[in-house]
């Protein structure tokens, strides 16, 4: 007698696959990973993109500092080790969303090529679209409503990316957006051109 004959429910002995979820949602999932300096416009673009995709009947999930640092990563600080662990957890959570057929949008400084490479390897490089929000630091400082750059320049905030900690620009991003030169609408339209062919079910 085979194992299958011993199984009372042979048809139901596996978890539903990603393809099953994508068929239900009528979309293909992907990871859209925004990287850039604080104040570059990552979260603003992510929110606008989510709204445009939602209008098209596509299910998305945004992950950013507000919903991650206040929850799953609320025990992490800003040391180098904590920054790595922060991105590792985000990538693992993102992989779960992508495997559930959900278009996942992450907006994190993620300042080094190594840290973004780690995220891409966890999520899967075929599913990982890196978007570099390349807004110059002068513009980011000009927009700085929280005064974080000013505090960093006074030494009140340690390891602040762009001031006292480095930022490595991606070498080969899927898309680069400079929000000092592009409007929000123009940025979102460029993203839609990149993303829609990948996520729409035929």
N, C-alpha and C positions, 0 to 999 in steps of 0.2 A: 504493500500500500504506500502510495507517495505521500509526501508532506502535504500536497495540495488537498488530497482526500481527507486528511486529518483536520484541515482547516474548515471550521464551520462556515466562515464567510470568505471564501477564496477570492471573490470579486473585490472585496473591500479591504484588502490587507496591505494597501499602500497609501501613503499620504498623496493628496492631489498634487500634481506637478505644476510648475510655473505656467506651462502652456495651458493647463486647465483654467487657471485664474485669468490669464490673458484673454482666453476665449470668452469667459464670462464677462469681463470688463470691456471687450472689444477694443483693446489697445495693446501695444507692446510696451514693456517697461524699460526704463533706462535711468541711469544715474547722471544728473547734471550737477557738476561740482564747481561752484564759484569760488575762486581764490583771488585775493587782492588785499590791499591795505585797509585798515580801519577807516571808514568814511568814504571808501571808493565807490560805494553804491551797490554792493553785493545783495544785501537784503531787500533793498528797494526794487531792484530788477527781479529778484526771485519772486517777490510778492506779485509784481505785475505780470510776470510770466505765468504764475499759477492761475491768476484770474483769467488770462487769455486761454489757457488750456482748459480750464473749467467751463468756459463758455462753449467750447467745442465738445463737451461731454466727456472729457478725459480726467481721470482721477489722479490727483497728485498729493504729495506730502512734502512740506517744507521742514527742513531741519536747520536751525541756526542757534546762535549763542543763547538767545532768550529761552527757547524751549529745551535746550540740552543742558546748559549750565545750571538751570534752576531745578532740574530733575535728575536724570540718570547720571550726570557728571557733577552734581553739586558738592562732591567731596574732593574735587580736584582744584589745584591752584594754577599758577602760571609758570612753574619751573619747567625746564626743558623736558624732564621726565613726565610731568603732568600734561604738558601740551601733546606729547606723543600718545599718551594713554587716552587723552580727550579725543583725538582723531581716530585712534584705533576703535574705541567704542562706537563713535559715530559711524565709522565704516561698517562695523558689524551690524548695527541697527539698520543702516541703509541697505545692506545686502538682504536682510529679511524683507524689507519693503519691496525691493526689486524682484525678489523671488516670489512675491505675492502679486506681481503684475502691476505694481503701482509706480507711476513716474515719480522719481524721488529727486528732490532739489535740495542741495546742501549749500549753505553760505557761510564759509569759515575762512579766516585769514590763511590758515594752513601754510606757514611761511616758507617751508623748504621743499625742494624737489623730493628728498627722501621721504618726507612725511606724506606727500601726495602720492608718491609711488606705493607706499605701504597701503594707503586707502584704495588705490586702484587694484592692487593685487588681492586685497580682501574681497572687494566687490566683484572683481572680474574685469579685465581690461576691455573686453568687448562691449561691456555695458557702461563704461566710464567715459563721460564727456567732460573734459576739463575746460572751464571757461575762465579766462584771465581778465578780471576787471582792472585795467591798467591805468586807471586815473592817477595822474601825478600827485606826489605827496603834498605839493604846495596847494593843490585844490582840495585834497583831503583835509588838510589843516584849516583851510578857509571855511569848510563846512562844519567844523568840529563843534557841534552844539554842546557836547558834554565837557568840553575843555580838556580832553584826555591828552592831546598832543602838547598843550601848554604845560600840563602837569608833568608829562614825560620829559620835556625840555628842562624843567626845573629840577628834575631828579626825583620827583615825588612818586612816579610810577617806574618801577624797574622792569627791564626786559620788554620794553614796548616796541613792537615791530615797526621798523622804519626810522626809529630814533635811536634806541639803545639796543636793539636786536635786529638782525638782518632779515631781509625778505628776498628770496630767490624767485625771480620771474620764471614762469614755465618756459621751457625751450620749445615745445611743440603743442601748444594748446589747440583744442578743437576750434576755439573762437576767442578773439581778443576784443574787448569792449572798453573804450576810453570814454567815460561819462562826462568828461570835460569837453568833449568834441561831439558826442552823440546825445540826442534827446532820449528820454526814457522810451518813447514810442519806437524810435529808430533801433535802440538796443533790443527791445523785445521782438521787433520784426526780424532782425538778424538771427535771433535765437530760434524763432519759429521756422525760418528757412532751414536751419540746421536740424531741428528736432522733429518736425512733423513727418518728414519722410521715414524716419526711424520708428515712430510710435503708432502710426495709424495702421490699423489692420486693413488688409485688402479684401 
